[in-house]
Amino acid sequence: MGIRQLRCPECGADASMGLPRDSTVNGISTTEPSEPETDNRKVRTVACPNDHEFYVTFTF
């Protein structure tokens, strides 16, 4: 697992998230994606240092 720096879509602050090494971030959003998770597509909630929560969609 590797640590990735992601930018908060609300305030632009950097947030850290652990992701599988061969993963690809497909989207970052303030609203939960409508597409369901699959075996290789996941959605996780992350919070930035300013307590803004956002959703990260990734594949691996």
N, C-alpha and C positions, 0 to 999 in steps of 0.2 A: 504494500500500500504506500502511496506517495501523498505528500501534502501539496495541495494546490491553493494558490491565492486567487480568490474570486472577488469581483467588484460588486458591491451592493448597488442594485438598480435604483434605490431610493435616494441614497446620499453619496454614493461613490466611494465609501470607505472599503478598505480591503478586509476580507474575511478568509479564514483558513478552513479547508475541508480536506479530509482524508478520502482519497479516491483510489480504486484499483489502478495499478501502474499502466496498463494498456487501455485505459478508459478514455473516452472523448466526451467533453461537455457539449451537449447539444442545445442547451438553453438555460437562461436564468430569467426568472419572472417573479413579480410580486403576487401573482395569482396562481393557484394550483392548476397545473395542466389538466385538460379534460381527457387526454388519452390515458388509458390504463397502463400500468407497468407490465412488462413482459419478462421473459427469462433473461434477456440481455439489455433491457432498458429499464432504468430505475429513476425515481424521483425522491429527492431528500430535501428536508427543510434545513436551512442554515440561518444563523443570526449574525449580523455584523456587530462590531464593537459598540454601535449606537442603538443596539437592540431592535433593529429592523429585521424582520424575518422575510426570507425569500426562498423560492423553490429552485432547485438545480436538477435538471434532467441530464442524464448521462447514459452512454452505452459502453459496453465492455466486451 
